[in-house]
Amino acid sequence: MSQPRSTGLTQRAAFVGGGLAVLLVSLSFAISVGAVPIPQSTVWGVFANKVVPDWVEVTWSKGREAIIWEIRFPRAILAMMVGAGLAVVGASLQAVTRNPLADPHLLGISSGGAFGAILALLHTGFFLGMMTVPIMAFLGALGATAIVLGVSRFADATSADRLVLAGVAVSFIVMAGANILIFLGEPQASHTVVFWMLGSLGRAQWSELVYPLMILLGAGAWLISRAGALNAMTVGDETAATLGIAVARFRMIVFVVGALITGVMVAFSGIIGFVGLMVPHVVRLLVGGDYRRVLPASALGGAIFLLWADIAARTVMRPEDMPIGIVTGLVGGVFFVWLLGRKRKI
């Protein structure tokens, strides 16, 4: 029996190693391409010089160093964190709702986060300092989650499919409220917010990356630690209850944790849809349905996917920056149609 286990560990190690290698190559390429192409040797030379000053000889200009370190590196890191966070949340929601179409965007959580962020950006001001937008985005995402659950109970929409329909309906209502906030805001600021709503990583700064990083590490680690319970939830509420899981309470906690991750990511990136829908499905085709593998692999896959989506957003209309939400929406819409066709065949 030791041989199959050893083989499984070897395959898992190979998958993780291969995934990290792809992530590193994607990160390097994302930093090197753009309106001003930069050799990858320069990218890692700047990185090495920032980590260990005077370790390598400086052969690049101050302008290129600023582009790499102050603009592209934090942007790529933010893309990785947002992609990983949304993918992990999508996988978790699909488990507790037992619905393959569940993700933060379709369940209205992203819309709630956008509403809170827009309220802070255009109307309340930064009354809590730099934490104002993330906190307001989380509260908005949490509020949207509560409304979805309330609507599902009011309409007796207890099935997984009807829960998603309730989320879609609430998403439209919340986004209507967000559009009213934009309409009532100052015109110039509203124009900036509209671009941000379509998904944008261009405002990434080193000083602000610590906030999504802390949330991703803390909340993501909790979700991964509950992988066994998520496995049980995919089988059904009755089975999960027999295993000692407080089903309703656990589902609510997962929704709250998902709202926390989504709200903070939305605060820094705007609305980026379909990542949480696509990535977990692709990951399950590669690693199977065990959430002990699905969640870490989803984080890795989400980071890689959003890096390449950002590369496309920066190069398709170069030198203009296309909102990244357009790219993920296009890819996600095609994937959504494919998924519906696949489920029909099954």
Buried (B, 14 or more C-beta within 10 A) or exposed (E): EEEEEEEEEEEBEEBBEEBEEBBEEBBBBBBBBBEBEBEEEBBBBBBEBEEEEEEBEEEBEEEBBEBBBEBBBBBBBBBBBBBBBBBBBBBBBBBBBBBBBBBBBBBBBBBBBBBBBBBBBBEEEEEEEEEBBBBBBBBBBBBBBBBBBEBBEEEEBEEBEBBBBBBBBBBEBBBEBBBEBBEEBEEEEBEBBBBBBBBBBBBBEEEBBEBBBEBBEEBBEEBBEBBEBBBBBBEEBEBBEEBEBEBEEBBBBBBBBBBBBBBBBBBBBBBBBBBBBBBBBBBBEEBEEBBBBBBBBBBBBBBBBBBBBBBBBBBEEEEEBBBBBBBBBEBBEEBBEEBEEEEEEE
